[in-house]
Amino acid sequence: MMSGISPRIDIAFKKIFGVEENKDLLISLINSIVSENDQVSDIVLLNPYNPQNFKDDKMSILDIKARGVDGKRFNIEIQVADEADYDKRALYYWAKLYTEQLKTGDDYGSLSKAIGIHILNFTSILESDKYHNVFHLTEKETKIPYFKDLELHTIELKKFSGSTSVELSELLAKIKSSLDIWVAFLTRHDLLNEKNLPEELNQGHLQKALNVINVMNFTPEEREAYEANLKWYQVEANTLKKAEARGEARGEARGEARGEARGIEIGKAQGISIGEKLAIEKMALSMLSKGCNLELICHISGLTKAELNKLISAAQKEQITS
């Protein structure tokens, strides 16, 4: 048994929601997010979690793809770190999900609606205070939803939970919907006891999810990738916290009208400190020494391949001269 696992780390998220025995949890999560017209009674996992696949290709299992009984496609991804141009990445994922339905000889009428669900552990949409936003293509003036097959959801966890020091009573006061319950699980599962859940959270799917995470076991490869993801999450959280503090202070000094949101933008623009940069580089080199592939290291650390190769060259030169 491995305690203290966070469901926000993509590998753990996939092991909770992306396996056959937990399809009911994924169905509950999807139905808490989508509209009444898109509810699913059953799903087929298109890329179920497989430890062997993970061992061979660490980049292949991080999102969850599913098909409803009516043909609708769903792509669910949880993202720890804020990446540049995430909006473009989300749209690209949707396009792949939609187009991969069409086989040779099929006509366009066979295409079913595709829904992208992106659960973000950072604030991405500064223009909205809502933690759950839904995007469609509509006509500019009349708002006619002519292209009905495109739908993207963003769920920004930090907008729901706020501070990591939030008390259980504060969390319970926010519970108004089934999605609130799932977001409470993803953000503060550490406050919840499956055998003694408050009335607001006392439902079977949440109890099962808490039990799944409490008894979860990792293979050595899974554990390595989980801990690497976790280290990156901790560095990212600390960096963002410092950036927000710097940005908020500067934003207040300048009398910015948007206050905190603008302060966070300024803080991010300042980048990370030298110490934080060194910590990221050290983690990347450590992952390399353990045999992690370059794509995984770039994914976890946020470094580009060019930056990583430059770092590797510098480390090799240092070894030669020492």
N, C-alpha and C positions, 0 to 999 in steps of 0.2 A: 504494500500500500504506500502511496506517495501523497502526503498531505500538502496543503497550501498551494495547490495548482490553481492558476487563474484561467477562467473560461474565456478571457479576452485574448489570450495567446492563441494564434491561429491553429496550432496543432491540437491543443486541447479542445478548442471549439469544434474542430472537425471530428474528433473522437467522440464528442457528445452528440452532435447533431447529424453526422455524416455516415452512420452505420445502420445496417438493416434493423437491428434490434431496437434502435431508438428512432425509427421513422415517425412514431407518434409525437416525439418531441419536436421534430422538424416541421411536421404538419401543424402542430400547435403554434410554433413560432411564425410560420408563413401566414397562417390565418389571422394572427394577431396584427399583422402588418398590412396585408392587402385588403382591397374592398370586398364587400359582400358578394359581388359578381365573380370575383376571382378566388373564392374560398375553395380549398381542395379537401376531398374526402380520402384520397389515397394518392401516393406518389411513387414514382420509380426513381431511384437514385442512379444518376447517369455516370457518376464517378465516385462510387462508395469508397470509404476509407479502407486502405489496404496497406498494412505495415511493410509488406514486401515491395510494393510499388514505391513507397516512401523511401525505402533503403536504396532503391535503384535511381530514383529521381526525386530529390527533395522539393523541387519546385512544382511538382505535378498535383499536389493534393491539398493545396491551401484553401481553395474555394469549394463550394458545394453546388453541384448542378443536379436539378431534379425536374421530372416531367409529371404534370398532373394527369388524371385520367382523361381529361378533355383535351389534352395535347399541349396545354400551356407550359412554357419553360420558365424555370426559376434559376437564378444564379445568386447565391448568398455568400458574401465575403465579409470577414471581419478584418479590419486594418488597424494595427497598433500605432504606427508612426505616420506623421504627416508627410506626404510626398508631394513634390511639385507636380502641378497639372493633374491632380487626382481626378478632376472632372473629366478630363480626356480619357484617362484610364478606365473610368466607370463606363463611359460611352463605348469605348473599344470592346470591353467585356460584353456589353449588351449586344453589339453588332456581331460578335463571334457566336454568342448564344442563339441569335436569330438566324444567322445565315447557315450555321452548321446543320439546321433541320433539313435543308433542301438537298436532296440527292439527285444524281443524274437522271433525267427524264421526268422529274417532278415539276409540276407547274406552281406558280406563285400562290395559287389558292390554297395550297397545302400548308402554307406557313401559319403557325399559331402565334399568339401573343407571347412576347418574352418580357419577363419582369426581372430587373436587376435590383438586388437588395444589398446595400453597402452599410455595414455597421462600423462606425468610425470612433476610435478612442481619442479623438481630438476634435476641435472646433474647426469646421471647414466653411460653413455658410454664415458669414458675419451679418448678413442682411436679415436674418431670421432668428428670433428667440426660440422658436419651436425646435424640439430635438428630433422630430420626425417630419421630414418634408417629402412630398411626392411630386414628381416631375413628369409632364406629358408634352407632346407636341400639339400646339393649338394655333389656330389662325390669329394673327396679331390683333385685329380689331374685334372680330366677332367671338373669338375664343372657341370656335368650332374645333372639336377634337377629331379631325379627319383621319390622321394617322394614329389609329387606336392601338396598334400593336406595340408601341414603345411606352414603357413605364419604368421609371427609376426611383428608388427610395433611398434616402439617406437617413441614418439613425445615429445622431451624435450623442454618445453616451455621457459626455461631460456636461452637456446642457441639462441632462436629467439629474445626475447625481451631485453635481457641483463639487464641493470639497470632499476629499477622501476621508475626512474626519467626521462626516455626517453620522448622526446617531440613528438608531433603528426607528425611533419615533418620528424623526424628520422624514425618513425614507417612506414610512407607511403613509404619511400624510399626502404623499405624491401619487399614491396608487389609485388610479381611476379606471384603468383598462387592463386588458390581458397583455398588451404590449408593455405597459408599465411594469407588470410583474416580471416579464422576461428581462427587461432592462435592469430592474432591481437585482435579478440574479447575476447578470453579466457584470454589473458594477460593484455590488456589495454582497456577493454570496457568502463572504466571511462573517456577515452578521446573522446568517440564517441557519437554523437547525431543522433538518428535515423531520425530526420527531416532535418538534415543538414550534410549529409555524404559527404566526399571528393569523387571525381570522382573515385579514385582507389578502394573505398570501397562501392560504391553506387550500391548495388544489393539487391534484395528483401528478400533473406533469412537472410542476416545480419540485415536488418531493422526489420524483424519479431522477430529475436532472441533478439535484443535490447529492443523491446517492451515487449516481454515475461518477461524478467528479471526486467523491470521497473515496471510491474504491479503484480509481483509475491507475493503471500500471503503464509504464513506458518501457520500450525496448531501449538498449543503449543508444541506438541511432536517434530514436525519438527524444530521449532525454537530452542528448547533446543539442539537438536543434531547439528543443523547448527552452533550455537554459540560455542558449545564445539569443533567442527571441526575447526572453525575459530580461537579460542584461541590457539589450538594446532598448527595451521599453523603459527600464529604469533610468538609463542615460537620457533618453528622450524626455521622460517626465521631468527629470531634474533640470534639463536644459530649458524646457518650455516654462517651467516655474520661474527660473531666474530671468528668462527673457520677458515674461509677462510682468514681473516686478519692475524690471528696468523700463519696460515700455509704458507701464501705467504711470510710473513716476514722471517720465518725460512727457507723457500725454497730459497729465495734470498741470505740469509746469507751463505747457504751451496753451493750456485752456482749450483742448480739443473738444469739440461739441459732442463727439461720439463716445467720449470717456473711455471706458474699459476696453471696448472692442478696438478702438483706434490705438490704444496703448499696447494691446497685444500685437497688432500689426507692426508697430514700431519696434517692439521687442524682438519679434521674429526677424525683422529686417537687419537687426544688429548682429545676427549670427551667434555662434557659440564661442565660448571662451577658449583660450589655448589649452587649459587643463582638460576641458570637456572634449576637445578635438583629439588630444593625446589619448584619452580614455577610449574613444571610438577606434582610433588606429590600433591601440594595443589589443582591443577585443578582436578586431579584424585579423591581425597577425596570429593571435591565439587560435582562432577558428581555422586559419590556413594550416597551422602546424598540426591540427587534429585531423586534417584531410578533408575539410569541408570544400565543396566546389566553389568556384569564383562567383557564380550566379547567386548562390545562397548567401555568401558573404556580402555581396552588394545589396541584396534584398534586405538583409538584417541591419547592416551598418548605415545604409543610405549613401555609401560611397559609389561613385561611378567606376566603371572598369578601368578607365584611364587613371583615376586617382588611386585605385587599388594597385594597379601595375607599377605606378610611380612609388608607392609605399613599399612594395615588395622589392623593387630595385634598390631603394635606399637602405632597406634592411640587409640585403645581400652585400652591398658595399660596406656597410658597417661591420658585418661579420668578417669580411676579407681583411679589413684594416685593423681589426681588434686582435 
